[in-house]
């Protein structure tokens, strides 16, 4: 695998992580609507569970965003693949 191919694959992984973050953002918007509905029916325990889930998603999103920020522009993240491997003596 060439360095260019490795870079492209790595970029695809960061794009996939961004898609995951975007889906979490959509889920948070849906959860806001759910909380309003739960509030109207006075389901306090369900609201509490929903808020806990929201906090978990926000923490996860923040960690993913930090990971992307830390590693996306780092040019030294690839693995060097040698063209030949020596046979293992087993």
N, CA, C and O atoms as a CHARMM CRD file, in Angstrom:
* protein
*
  360
    1    1 UNK  N      0.85300  -1.17100   0.00000 PROA 1      0.00000
    2    1 UNK  CA     0.00000   0.00000   0.00000 PROA 1      0.00000
    3    1 UNK  C      0.89600   1.22900   0.00000 PROA 1      0.00000
    4    1 UNK  O      1.83800   1.32800   0.78600 PROA 1      0.00000
    5    2 UNK  N      0.59400   2.14800  -0.87700 PROA 2      0.00000
    6    2 UNK  CA     1.38400   3.36800  -0.95800 PROA 2      0.00000
    7    2 UNK  C      0.98800   4.31600   0.16700 PROA 2      0.00000
    8    2 UNK  O     -0.05100   4.15800   0.80900 PROA 2      0.00000
    9    3 UNK  N      1.83500   5.28700   0.37900 PROA 3      0.00000
   10    3 UNK  CA     1.54000   6.27400   1.41900 PROA 3      0.00000
   11    3 UNK  C      0.27400   7.05500   1.07000 PROA 3      0.00000
   12    3 UNK  O     -0.50800   7.41100   1.95200 PROA 3      0.00000
   13    4 UNK  N      0.08100   7.31400  -0.21100 PROA 4      0.00000
   14    4 UNK  CA    -1.12400   8.01800  -0.65400 PROA 4      0.00000
   15    4 UNK  C     -2.37400   7.19300  -0.34900 PROA 4      0.00000
   16    4 UNK  O     -3.37100   7.73000   0.13400 PROA 4      0.00000
   17    5 UNK  N     -2.32000   5.89100  -0.62900 PROA 5      0.00000
   18    5 UNK  CA    -3.46700   5.01900  -0.34100 PROA 5      0.00000
   19    5 UNK  C     -3.76100   4.97600   1.15300 PROA 5      0.00000
   20    5 UNK  O     -4.92100   4.99800   1.56600 PROA 5      0.00000
   21    6 UNK  N     -2.71500   4.91500   1.95100 PROA 6      0.00000
   22    6 UNK  CA    -2.90100   4.90200   3.40500 PROA 6      0.00000
   23    6 UNK  C     -3.52000   6.20700   3.87900 PROA 6      0.00000
   24    6 UNK  O     -4.38000   6.20700   4.76000 PROA 6      0.00000
   25    7 UNK  N     -3.08500   7.32000   3.29700 PROA 7      0.00000
   26    7 UNK  CA    -3.63700   8.62500   3.66600 PROA 7      0.00000
   27    7 UNK  C     -5.10700   8.71200   3.28900 PROA 7      0.00000
   28    7 UNK  O     -5.92200   9.22400   4.05600 PROA 7      0.00000
   29    8 UNK  N     -5.44400   8.21400   2.11000 PROA 8      0.00000
   30    8 UNK  CA    -6.84100   8.23800   1.66800 PROA 8      0.00000
   31    8 UNK  C     -7.70800   7.39900   2.60200 PROA 8      0.00000
   32    8 UNK  O     -8.79600   7.82900   2.98400 PROA 8      0.00000
   33    9 UNK  N     -7.24800   6.22600   2.97000 PROA 9      0.00000
   34    9 UNK  CA    -8.01400   5.37800   3.87900 PROA 9      0.00000
   35    9 UNK  C     -8.19800   6.05600   5.22900 PROA 9      0.00000
   36    9 UNK  O     -9.26900   5.97700   5.83100 PROA 9      0.00000
   37   10 UNK  N     -7.16800   6.71100   5.69400 PROA 10     0.00000
   38   10 UNK  CA    -7.25700   7.41300   6.97100 PROA 10     0.00000
   39   10 UNK  C     -8.25800   8.55900   6.87200 PROA 10     0.00000
   40   10 UNK  O     -9.04200   8.77900   7.79600 PROA 10     0.00000
   41   11 UNK  N     -8.23700   9.28600   5.76600 PROA 11     0.00000
   42   11 UNK  CA    -9.20300  10.37200   5.56200 PROA 11     0.00000
   43   11 UNK  C    -10.63000   9.83300   5.52800 PROA 11     0.00000
   44   11 UNK  O    -11.55100  10.47700   6.03100 PROA 11     0.00000
   45   12 UNK  N    -10.81200   8.66100   4.94000 PROA 12     0.00000
   46   12 UNK  CA   -12.14500   8.05000   4.90900 PROA 12     0.00000
   47   12 UNK  C    -12.61700   7.71100   6.31800 PROA 12     0.00000
   48   12 UNK  O    -13.80200   7.83400   6.62700 PROA 12     0.00000
   49   13 UNK  N    -11.70900   7.29400   7.15400 PROA 13     0.00000
   50   13 UNK  CA   -12.07400   6.97600   8.53800 PROA 13     0.00000
   51   13 UNK  C    -12.48100   8.23100   9.29900 PROA 13     0.00000
   52   13 UNK  O    -13.43000   8.20200  10.08300 PROA 13     0.00000
   53   14 UNK  N    -11.77200   9.32900   9.07400 PROA 14     0.00000
   54   14 UNK  CA   -12.15800  10.58300   9.72700 PROA 14     0.00000
   55   14 UNK  C    -13.51900  11.05000   9.21100 PROA 14     0.00000
   56   14 UNK  O    -14.32600  11.57500   9.97800 PROA 14     0.00000
   57   15 UNK  N    -13.77700  10.86200   7.92000 PROA 15     0.00000
   58   15 UNK  CA   -15.08800  11.22500   7.36100 PROA 15     0.00000
   59   15 UNK  C    -16.18900  10.38100   8.00000 PROA 15     0.00000
   60   15 UNK  O    -17.27400  10.88400   8.29100 PROA 15     0.00000
   61   16 UNK  N    -15.90800   9.10900   8.21400 PROA 16     0.00000
   62   16 UNK  CA   -16.87800   8.23300   8.86600 PROA 16     0.00000
   63   16 UNK  C    -17.13800   8.68500  10.30500 PROA 16     0.00000
   64   16 UNK  O    -18.27900   8.66900  10.76700 PROA 16     0.00000
   65   17 UNK  N    -16.09200   9.08300  11.00200 PROA 17     0.00000
   66   17 UNK  CA   -16.27400   9.59300  12.36800 PROA 17     0.00000
   67   17 UNK  C    -17.12800  10.85400  12.36600 PROA 17     0.00000
   68   17 UNK  O    -17.94700  11.05000  13.26400 PROA 17     0.00000
   69   18 UNK  N    -16.94400  11.70800  11.36700 PROA 18     0.00000
   70   18 UNK  CA   -17.77600  12.91800  11.26900 PROA 18     0.00000
   71   18 UNK  C    -19.24200  12.55800  11.02100 PROA 18     0.00000
   72   18 UNK  O    -20.14300  13.22500  11.53100 PROA 18     0.00000
   73   19 UNK  N    -19.47700  11.51100  10.24300 PROA 19     0.00000
   74   19 UNK  CA   -20.84900  11.05500  10.01300 PROA 19     0.00000
   75   19 UNK  C    -21.47000  10.54600  11.31100 PROA 19     0.00000
   76   19 UNK  O    -22.64900  10.78400  11.57400 PROA 19     0.00000
   77   20 UNK  N    -20.68600   9.85400  12.11200 PROA 20     0.00000
   78   20 UNK  CA   -21.16900   9.36800  13.40600 PROA 20     0.00000
   79   20 UNK  C    -21.54200  10.55000  14.29400 PROA 20     0.00000
   80   20 UNK  O    -22.59000  10.54200  14.94000 PROA 20     0.00000
   81   21 UNK  N    -20.68700  11.56100  14.32400 PROA 21     0.00000
   82   21 UNK  CA   -20.96200  12.75600  15.13100 PROA 21     0.00000
   83   21 UNK  C    -22.23400  13.43800  14.63900 PROA 21     0.00000
   84   21 UNK  O    -23.05500  13.87400  15.44500 PROA 21     0.00000
   85   22 UNK  N    -22.40100  13.53300  13.33000 PROA 22     0.00000
   86   22 UNK  CA   -23.60900  14.15500  12.77300 PROA 22     0.00000
   87   22 UNK  C    -24.86000  13.37200  13.17000 PROA 22     0.00000
   88   22 UNK  O    -25.89600  13.96600  13.46900 PROA 22     0.00000
   89   23 UNK  N    -24.76500  12.05100  13.17200 PROA 23     0.00000
   90   23 UNK  CA   -25.93000  11.25000  13.57700 PROA 23     0.00000
   91   23 UNK  C    -26.23200  11.43900  15.05900 PROA 23     0.00000
   92   23 UNK  O    -27.39400  11.41600  15.46600 PROA 23     0.00000
   93   24 UNK  N    -25.19100  11.62700  15.86600 PROA 24     0.00000
   94   24 UNK  CA   -25.41700  11.92200  17.28600 PROA 24     0.00000
   95   24 UNK  C    -26.11000  13.27200  17.45300 PROA 24     0.00000
   96   24 UNK  O    -26.98000  13.42000  18.31100 PROA 24     0.00000
   97   25 UNK  N    -25.73400  14.24800  16.64400 PROA 25     0.00000
   98   25 UNK  CA   -26.39200  15.56400  16.72200 PROA 25     0.00000
   99   25 UNK  C    -27.88200  15.45000  16.38600 PROA 25     0.00000
  100   25 UNK  O    -28.72400  16.06800  17.03600 PROA 25     0.00000
  101   26 UNK  N    -28.19000  14.66000  15.37300 PROA 26     0.00000
  102   26 UNK  CA   -29.59600  14.43700  15.00900 PROA 26     0.00000
  103   26 UNK  C    -30.33000  13.75800  16.15800 PROA 26     0.00000
  104   26 UNK  O    -31.46000  14.12200  16.48400 PROA 26     0.00000
  105   27 UNK  N    -29.68700  12.77800  16.76500 PROA 27     0.00000
  106   27 UNK  CA   -30.30700  12.07600  17.90300 PROA 27     0.00000
  107   27 UNK  C    -30.56800  13.04200  19.05500 PROA 27     0.00000
  108   27 UNK  O    -31.60500  12.94700  19.71300 PROA 27     0.00000
  109   28 UNK  N    -29.65700  13.95700  19.30800 PROA 28     0.00000
  110   28 UNK  CA   -29.86100  14.93400  20.38400 PROA 28     0.00000
  111   28 UNK  C    -31.07000  15.82100  20.09300 PROA 28     0.00000
  112   28 UNK  O    -31.82800  16.15600  21.00400 PROA 28     0.00000
  113   29 UNK  N    -31.25000  16.19900  18.84000 PROA 29     0.00000
  114   29 UNK  CA   -32.42600  16.99900  18.47800 PROA 29     0.00000
  115   29 UNK  C    -33.71200  16.20900  18.69900 PROA 29     0.00000
  116   29 UNK  O    -34.70400  16.74700  19.19200 PROA 29     0.00000
  117   30 UNK  N    -33.68700  14.94100  18.33500 PROA 30     0.00000
  118   30 UNK  CA   -34.85600  14.09100  18.55900 PROA 30     0.00000
  119   30 UNK  C    -35.15100  13.95800  20.04900 PROA 30     0.00000
  120   30 UNK  O    -36.30700  13.96000  20.47200 PROA 30     0.00000
  121   31 UNK  N    -34.08800  13.84100  20.83300 PROA 31     0.00000
  122   31 UNK  CA   -34.26000  13.68800  22.27500 PROA 31     0.00000
  123   31 UNK  C    -34.89300  14.93100  22.89400 PROA 31     0.00000
  124   31 UNK  O    -35.67200  14.82400  23.84100 PROA 31     0.00000
  125   32 UNK  N    -34.56700  16.09700  22.36900 PROA 32     0.00000
  126   32 UNK  CA   -35.18400  17.32600  22.87700 PROA 32     0.00000
  127   32 UNK  C    -36.69800  17.27200  22.69700 PROA 32     0.00000
  128   32 UNK  O    -37.45000  17.66000  23.59200 PROA 32     0.00000
  129   33 UNK  N    -37.13500  16.79500  21.55200 PROA 33     0.00000
  130   33 UNK  CA   -38.57200  16.66800  21.29700 PROA 33     0.00000
  131   33 UNK  C    -39.19500  15.62000  22.21800 PROA 33     0.00000
  132   33 UNK  O    -40.30900  15.79800  22.70900 PROA 33     0.00000
  133   34 UNK  N    -38.46800  14.52800  22.44700 PROA 34     0.00000
  134   34 UNK  CA   -38.96200  13.48600  23.34200 PROA 34     0.00000
  135   34 UNK  C    -39.14900  14.02400  24.75700 PROA 34     0.00000
  136   34 UNK  O    -40.13700  13.71200  25.42100 PROA 34     0.00000
  137   35 UNK  N    -38.19700  14.83200  25.21300 PROA 35     0.00000
  138   35 UNK  CA   -38.27900  15.38500  26.56300 PROA 35     0.00000
  139   35 UNK  C    -39.50600  16.28000  26.69000 PROA 35     0.00000
  140   35 UNK  O    -40.19300  16.24700  27.71100 PROA 35     0.00000
  141   36 UNK  N    -39.78400  17.07000  25.67700 PROA 36     0.00000
  142   36 UNK  CA   -40.97500  17.93200  25.71100 PROA 36     0.00000
  143   36 UNK  C    -42.23800  17.07600  25.82500 PROA 36     0.00000
  144   36 UNK  O    -43.13900  17.39100  26.60100 PROA 36     0.00000
  145   37 UNK  N    -42.29600  16.00200  25.05300 PROA 37     0.00000
  146   37 UNK  CA   -43.45900  15.10800  25.11800 PROA 37     0.00000
  147   37 UNK  C    -43.55800  14.43800  26.48600 PROA 37     0.00000
  148   37 UNK  O    -44.64500  14.32200  27.05100 PROA 37     0.00000
  149   38 UNK  N    -42.42500  14.00100  27.00700 PROA 38     0.00000
  150   38 UNK  CA   -42.42500  13.35900  28.32200 PROA 38     0.00000
  151   38 UNK  C    -42.83400  14.34100  29.41200 PROA 38     0.00000
  152   38 UNK  O    -43.53200  13.97800  30.35900 PROA 38     0.00000
  153   39 UNK  N    -42.39700  15.57600  29.27100 PROA 39     0.00000
  154   39 UNK  CA   -42.74700  16.59900  30.25500 PROA 39     0.00000
  155   39 UNK  C    -44.25100  16.85400  30.24600 PROA 39     0.00000
  156   39 UNK  O    -44.86400  17.04800  31.29600 PROA 39     0.00000
  157   40 UNK  N    -44.83400  16.85100  29.05700 PROA 40     0.00000
  158   40 UNK  CA   -46.28000  17.11300  28.96200 PROA 40     0.00000
  159   40 UNK  C    -47.10500  16.00000  29.60700 PROA 40     0.00000
  160   40 UNK  O    -48.23800  16.22900  30.02800 PROA 40     0.00000
  161   41 UNK  N    -46.53700  14.79700  29.68400 PROA 41     0.00000
  162   41 UNK  CA   -47.24100  13.68200  30.33100 PROA 41     0.00000
  163   41 UNK  C    -46.70000  13.39700  31.72800 PROA 41     0.00000
  164   41 UNK  O    -47.07000  12.40400  32.35400 PROA 41     0.00000
  165   42 UNK  N    -45.82400  14.27400  32.21100 PROA 42     0.00000
  166   42 UNK  CA   -45.29100  14.20700  33.57800 PROA 42     0.00000
  167   42 UNK  C    -44.56200  12.89000  33.87400 PROA 42     0.00000
  168   42 UNK  O    -44.73700  12.30600  34.94400 PROA 42     0.00000
  169   43 UNK  N    -43.75600  12.43500  32.93400 PROA 43     0.00000
  170   43 UNK  CA   -42.98400  11.20100  33.10700 PROA 43     0.00000
  171   43 UNK  C    -41.56000  11.55900  33.53800 PROA 43     0.00000
  172   43 UNK  O    -40.62800  11.54400  32.73400 PROA 43     0.00000
  173   44 UNK  N    -41.41800  11.87400  34.80300 PROA 44     0.00000
  174   44 UNK  CA   -40.14800  12.39100  35.31600 PROA 44     0.00000
  175   44 UNK  C    -39.01200  11.37400  35.24800 PROA 44     0.00000
  176   44 UNK  O    -37.87700  11.74400  34.94700 PROA 44     0.00000
  177   45 UNK  N    -39.29200  10.11300  35.51800 PROA 45     0.00000
  178   45 UNK  CA   -38.21900   9.11700  35.46700 PROA 45     0.00000
  179   45 UNK  C    -37.70900   8.93400  34.03600 PROA 45     0.00000
  180   45 UNK  O    -36.51300   8.73900  33.82200 PROA 45     0.00000
  181   46 UNK  N    -38.60800   8.99800  33.06700 PROA 46     0.00000
  182   46 UNK  CA   -38.19300   8.88300  31.66400 PROA 46     0.00000
  183   46 UNK  C    -37.38800  10.10600  31.23800 PROA 46     0.00000
  184   46 UNK  O    -36.43800   9.99000  30.46400 PROA 46     0.00000
  185   47 UNK  N    -37.76700  11.27500  31.74300 PROA 47     0.00000
  186   47 UNK  CA   -37.01100  12.49700  31.45200 PROA 47     0.00000
  187   47 UNK  C    -35.60600  12.37500  32.01500 PROA 47     0.00000
  188   47 UNK  O    -34.63100  12.74000  31.35800 PROA 47     0.00000
  189   48 UNK  N    -35.50400  11.86100  33.23600 PROA 48     0.00000
  190   48 UNK  CA   -34.19600  11.68600  33.87000 PROA 48     0.00000
  191   48 UNK  C    -33.32100  10.72900  33.05800 PROA 48     0.00000
  192   48 UNK  O    -32.13700  10.99400  32.84900 PROA 48     0.00000
  193   49 UNK  N    -33.90000   9.62900  32.60800 PROA 49     0.00000
  194   49 UNK  CA   -33.15000   8.66500  31.79500 PROA 49     0.00000
  195   49 UNK  C    -32.70500   9.29600  30.48000 PROA 49     0.00000
  196   49 UNK  O    -31.58700   9.06700  30.01900 PROA 49     0.00000
  197   50 UNK  N    -33.57700  10.08300  29.88800 PROA 50     0.00000
  198   50 UNK  CA   -33.26200  10.75100  28.62400 PROA 50     0.00000
  199   50 UNK  C    -32.12000  11.75500  28.81400 PROA 50     0.00000
  200   50 UNK  O    -31.23500  11.86200  27.96500 PROA 50     0.00000
  201   51 UNK  N    -32.14300  12.47400  29.91100 PROA 51     0.00000
  202   51 UNK  CA   -31.08000  13.44800  30.18000 PROA 51     0.00000
  203   51 UNK  C    -29.74000  12.74600  30.42600 PROA 51     0.00000
  204   51 UNK  O    -28.69200  13.24000  30.01000 PROA 51     0.00000
  205   52 UNK  N    -29.77800  11.60400  31.09800 PROA 52     0.00000
  206   52 UNK  CA   -28.55000  10.82600  31.28600 PROA 52     0.00000
  207   52 UNK  C    -27.97800  10.35900  29.96400 PROA 52     0.00000
  208   52 UNK  O    -26.76700  10.40400  29.75000 PROA 52     0.00000
  209   53 UNK  N    -28.85300   9.90900  29.07800 PROA 53     0.00000
  210   53 UNK  CA   -28.42700   9.48100  27.74400 PROA 53     0.00000
  211   53 UNK  C    -27.86100  10.65700  26.95500 PROA 53     0.00000
  212   53 UNK  O    -26.87700  10.51000  26.22900 PROA 53     0.00000
  213   54 UNK  N    -28.48000  11.81200  27.09800 PROA 54     0.00000
  214   54 UNK  CA   -27.98400  13.01100  26.41100 PROA 54     0.00000
  215   54 UNK  C    -26.56800  13.33800  26.88000 PROA 54     0.00000
  216   54 UNK  O    -25.69900  13.63800  26.06200 PROA 54     0.00000
  217   55 UNK  N    -26.33400  13.28500  28.17600 PROA 55     0.00000
  218   55 UNK  CA   -25.00300  13.58000  28.70600 PROA 55     0.00000
  219   55 UNK  C    -23.97300  12.58900  28.17900 PROA 55     0.00000
  220   55 UNK  O    -22.84900  12.97200  27.85500 PROA 55     0.00000
  221   56 UNK  N    -24.35500  11.31500  28.09300 PROA 56     0.00000
  222   56 UNK  CA   -23.43900  10.29200  27.57900 PROA 56     0.00000
  223   56 UNK  C    -23.09300  10.57100  26.11500 PROA 56     0.00000
  224   56 UNK  O    -21.93300  10.46200  25.71900 PROA 56     0.00000
  225   57 UNK  N    -24.09100  10.92800  25.32000 PROA 57     0.00000
  226   57 UNK  CA   -23.86700  11.21200  23.89900 PROA 57     0.00000
  227   57 UNK  C    -22.98800  12.44900  23.72700 PROA 57     0.00000
  228   57 UNK  O    -22.09200  12.45900  22.88400 PROA 57     0.00000
  229   58 UNK  N    -23.23600  13.48000  24.51400 PROA 58     0.00000
  230   58 UNK  CA   -22.43400  14.71000  24.41600 PROA 58     0.00000
  231   58 UNK  C    -20.97900  14.41900  24.77100 PROA 58     0.00000
  232   58 UNK  O    -20.07000  14.90400  24.09800 PROA 58     0.00000
  233   59 UNK  N    -20.75100  13.63200  25.82300 PROA 59     0.00000
  234   59 UNK  CA   -19.37000  13.27500  26.19000 PROA 59     0.00000
  235   59 UNK  C    -18.69400  12.50700  25.06100 PROA 59     0.00000
  236   59 UNK  O    -17.54100  12.77400  24.72200 PROA 59     0.00000
  237   60 UNK  N    -19.41100  11.56100  24.48700 PROA 60     0.00000
  238   60 UNK  CA   -18.85400  10.76800  23.38800 PROA 60     0.00000
  239   60 UNK  C    -18.54800  11.63800  22.17600 PROA 60     0.00000
  240   60 UNK  O    -17.49400  11.49400  21.55700 PROA 60     0.00000
  241   61 UNK  N    -19.46000  12.53500  21.83600 PROA 61     0.00000
  242   61 UNK  CA   -19.22100  13.45300  20.71600 PROA 61     0.00000
  243   61 UNK  C    -17.97700  14.29900  20.95800 PROA 61     0.00000
  244   61 UNK  O    -17.15400  14.47500  20.06000 PROA 61     0.00000
  245   62 UNK  N    -17.84400  14.81800  22.17100 PROA 62     0.00000
  246   62 UNK  CA   -16.67600  15.64300  22.49200 PROA 62     0.00000
  247   62 UNK  C    -15.38900  14.84600  22.35200 PROA 62     0.00000
  248   62 UNK  O    -14.39600  15.35000  21.82800 PROA 62     0.00000
  249   63 UNK  N    -15.40300  13.60000  22.82100 PROA 63     0.00000
  250   63 UNK  CA   -14.19800  12.76800  22.71000 PROA 63     0.00000
  251   63 UNK  C    -13.86200  12.46900  21.25200 PROA 63     0.00000
  252   63 UNK  O    -12.69300  12.49100  20.86800 PROA 63     0.00000
  253   64 UNK  N    -14.87200  12.19100  20.44300 PROA 64     0.00000
  254   64 UNK  CA   -14.62800  11.93300  19.02000 PROA 64     0.00000
  255   64 UNK  C    -14.10000  13.17500  18.31500 PROA 64     0.00000
  256   64 UNK  O    -13.18400  13.08300  17.49800 PROA 64     0.00000
  257   65 UNK  N    -14.67000  14.33200  18.62500 PROA 65     0.00000
  258   65 UNK  CA   -14.20200  15.57900  18.01500 PROA 65     0.00000
  259   65 UNK  C    -12.76500  15.88300  18.42600 PROA 65     0.00000
  260   65 UNK  O    -11.97000  16.33400  17.60300 PROA 65     0.00000
  261   66 UNK  N    -12.42800  15.64300  19.68100 PROA 66     0.00000
  262   66 UNK  CA   -11.05100  15.85800  20.13500 PROA 66     0.00000
  263   66 UNK  C    -10.10200  14.90600  19.42300 PROA 66     0.00000
  264   66 UNK  O     -9.00600  15.30000  19.02400 PROA 66     0.00000
  265   67 UNK  N    -10.51900  13.65000  19.26300 PROA 67     0.00000
  266   67 UNK  CA    -9.69200  12.66400  18.57100 PROA 67     0.00000
  267   67 UNK  C     -9.41400  13.10500  17.13500 PROA 67     0.00000
  268   67 UNK  O     -8.27500  13.06100  16.67100 PROA 67     0.00000
  269   68 UNK  N    -10.46100  13.52700  16.44400 PROA 68     0.00000
  270   68 UNK  CA   -10.29700  13.98400  15.06000 PROA 68     0.00000
  271   68 UNK  C     -9.36400  15.18200  15.00900 PROA 68     0.00000
  272   68 UNK  O     -8.45300  15.23200  14.18200 PROA 68     0.00000
  273   69 UNK  N     -9.58800  16.13900  15.88600 PROA 69     0.00000
  274   69 UNK  CA    -8.75600  17.34400  15.90400 PROA 69     0.00000
  275   69 UNK  C     -7.29400  16.99700  16.18200 PROA 69     0.00000
  276   69 UNK  O     -6.39100  17.57100  15.57400 PROA 69     0.00000
  277   70 UNK  N     -7.06700  16.07000  17.09000 PROA 70     0.00000
  278   70 UNK  CA    -5.69900  15.71400  17.46700 PROA 70     0.00000
  279   70 UNK  C     -4.97300  14.97000  16.35100 PROA 70     0.00000
  280   70 UNK  O     -3.79300  15.22500  16.11300 PROA 70     0.00000
  281   71 UNK  N     -5.65400  14.05900  15.66500 PROA 71     0.00000
  282   71 UNK  CA    -4.96000  13.16500  14.75900 PROA 71     0.00000
  283   71 UNK  C     -5.14200  13.44400  13.27300 PROA 71     0.00000
  284   71 UNK  O     -4.35400  12.95800  12.46200 PROA 71     0.00000
  285   72 UNK  N     -6.15400  14.20900  12.89800 PROA 72     0.00000
  286   72 UNK  CA    -6.42600  14.36500  11.47100 PROA 72     0.00000
  287   72 UNK  C     -5.27700  15.02800  10.71500 PROA 72     0.00000
  288   72 UNK  O     -4.93700  14.58700   9.61600 PROA 72     0.00000
  289   73 UNK  N     -4.69200  16.04000  11.25700 PROA 73     0.00000
  290   73 UNK  CA    -3.63000  16.75400  10.54700 PROA 73     0.00000
  291   73 UNK  C     -2.23500  16.29000  10.93300 PROA 73     0.00000
  292   73 UNK  O     -1.24400  16.87200  10.49300 PROA 73     0.00000
  293   74 UNK  N     -2.15200  15.26700  11.73600 PROA 74     0.00000
  294   74 UNK  CA    -0.86200  14.72900  12.13600 PROA 74     0.00000
  295   74 UNK  C     -0.34200  13.84100  11.01000 PROA 74     0.00000
  296   74 UNK  O     -0.94400  12.81500  10.69300 PROA 74     0.00000
  297   75 UNK  N      0.75800  14.23100  10.41900 PROA 75     0.00000
  298   75 UNK  CA     1.28200  13.49000   9.26700 PROA 75     0.00000
  299   75 UNK  C      1.99000  12.20600   9.67300 PROA 75     0.00000
  300   75 UNK  O      2.35200  11.40600   8.81000 PROA 75     0.00000
  301   76 UNK  N      2.19000  11.99800  10.95100 PROA 76     0.00000
  302   76 UNK  CA     2.94600  10.83800  11.40600 PROA 76     0.00000
  303   76 UNK  C      2.03100   9.78600  12.02900 PROA 76     0.00000
  304   76 UNK  O      2.38400   9.18800  13.04600 PROA 76     0.00000
  305   77 UNK  N      0.86100   9.55400  11.43500 PROA 77     0.00000
  306   77 UNK  CA    -0.06300   8.58900  12.01200 PROA 77     0.00000
  307   77 UNK  C     -0.12000   7.28200  11.23000 PROA 77     0.00000
  308   77 UNK  O     -0.74700   6.32200  11.67700 PROA 77     0.00000
  309   78 UNK  N      0.51400   7.23400  10.09200 PROA 78     0.00000
  310   78 UNK  CA     0.43000   6.04100   9.26400 PROA 78     0.00000
  311   78 UNK  C      1.33200   4.92200   9.74900 PROA 78     0.00000
  312   78 UNK  O      2.22000   5.12500  10.57600 PROA 78     0.00000
  313   79 UNK  N      1.08600   3.75800   9.22400 PROA 79     0.00000
  314   79 UNK  CA     1.90400   2.58700   9.50600 PROA 79     0.00000
  315   79 UNK  C      2.70500   2.30400   8.25000 PROA 79     0.00000
  316   79 UNK  O      2.15500   2.25600   7.15000 PROA 79     0.00000
  317   80 UNK  N      3.98200   2.11900   8.41300 PROA 80     0.00000
  318   80 UNK  CA     4.83200   1.82900   7.26700 PROA 80     0.00000
  319   80 UNK  C      4.71900   0.34500   6.95900 PROA 80     0.00000
  320   80 UNK  O      4.97400  -0.49900   7.81800 PROA 80     0.00000
  321   81 UNK  N      4.34100   0.03800   5.74300 PROA 81     0.00000
  322   81 UNK  CA     4.21600  -1.34800   5.31900 PROA 81     0.00000
  323   81 UNK  C      5.41500  -1.69000   4.45100 PROA 81     0.00000
  324   81 UNK  O      5.69900  -0.99900   3.47200 PROA 81     0.00000
  325   82 UNK  N      6.10400  -2.73700   4.80400 PROA 82     0.00000
  326   82 UNK  CA     7.23200  -3.16400   4.00000 PROA 82     0.00000
  327   82 UNK  C      6.71000  -3.99500   2.83600 PROA 82     0.00000
  328   82 UNK  O      5.69400  -4.68000   2.95000 PROA 82     0.00000
  329   83 UNK  N      7.41800  -3.92300   1.72200 PROA 83     0.00000
  330   83 UNK  CA     6.96000  -4.64700   0.54000 PROA 83     0.00000
  331   83 UNK  C      7.17200  -6.14600   0.67900 PROA 83     0.00000
  332   83 UNK  O      6.40800  -6.92600   0.11100 PROA 83     0.00000
  333   84 UNK  N      8.18200  -6.56200   1.41300 PROA 84     0.00000
  334   84 UNK  CA     8.45100  -7.99000   1.59300 PROA 84     0.00000
  335   84 UNK  C      8.48700  -8.29100   3.08000 PROA 84     0.00000
  336   84 UNK  O      8.93900  -7.48200   3.89100 PROA 84     0.00000
  337   85 UNK  N      8.01200  -9.44600   3.40400 PROA 85     0.00000
  338   85 UNK  CA     8.09500  -9.90200   4.78800 PROA 85     0.00000
  339   85 UNK  C      8.92700 -11.17000   4.80900 PROA 85     0.00000
  340   85 UNK  O      8.85600 -12.00900   3.91100 PROA 85     0.00000
  341   86 UNK  N      9.70300 -11.27700   5.84900 PROA 86     0.00000
  342   86 UNK  CA    10.50400 -12.48500   5.99200 PROA 86     0.00000
  343   86 UNK  C      9.62400 -13.59600   6.54000 PROA 86     0.00000
  344   86 UNK  O      8.76600 -13.34100   7.38600 PROA 86     0.00000
  345   87 UNK  N      9.81800 -14.81800   6.07700 PROA 87     0.00000
  346   87 UNK  CA     9.00500 -15.92400   6.59200 PROA 87     0.00000
  347   87 UNK  C      9.30800 -16.17300   8.07100 PROA 87     0.00000
  348   87 UNK  O     10.43700 -16.01200   8.53400 PROA 87     0.00000
  349   88 UNK  N      8.28100 -16.56200   8.77600 PROA 88     0.00000
  350   88 UNK  CA     8.44100 -16.86800  10.19200 PROA 88     0.00000
  351   88 UNK  C      8.97700 -18.27700  10.35000 PROA 88     0.00000
  352   88 UNK  O      8.55100 -19.19300   9.64700 PROA 88     0.00000
  353   89 UNK  N      9.89900 -18.44900  11.26000 PROA 89     0.00000
  354   89 UNK  CA    10.42100 -19.77700  11.56900 PROA 89     0.00000
  355   89 UNK  C      9.59800 -20.35600  12.70800 PROA 89     0.00000
  356   89 UNK  O      9.74600 -19.95500  13.86300 PROA 89     0.00000
  357   90 UNK  N      8.75300 -21.27900  12.38100 PROA 90     0.00000
  358   90 UNK  CA     7.90700 -21.86400  13.43100 PROA 90     0.00000
  359   90 UNK  C      8.27500 -23.28000  13.72000 PROA 90     0.00000
  360   90 UNK  O      7.66100 -23.91600  14.57600 PROA 90     0.00000
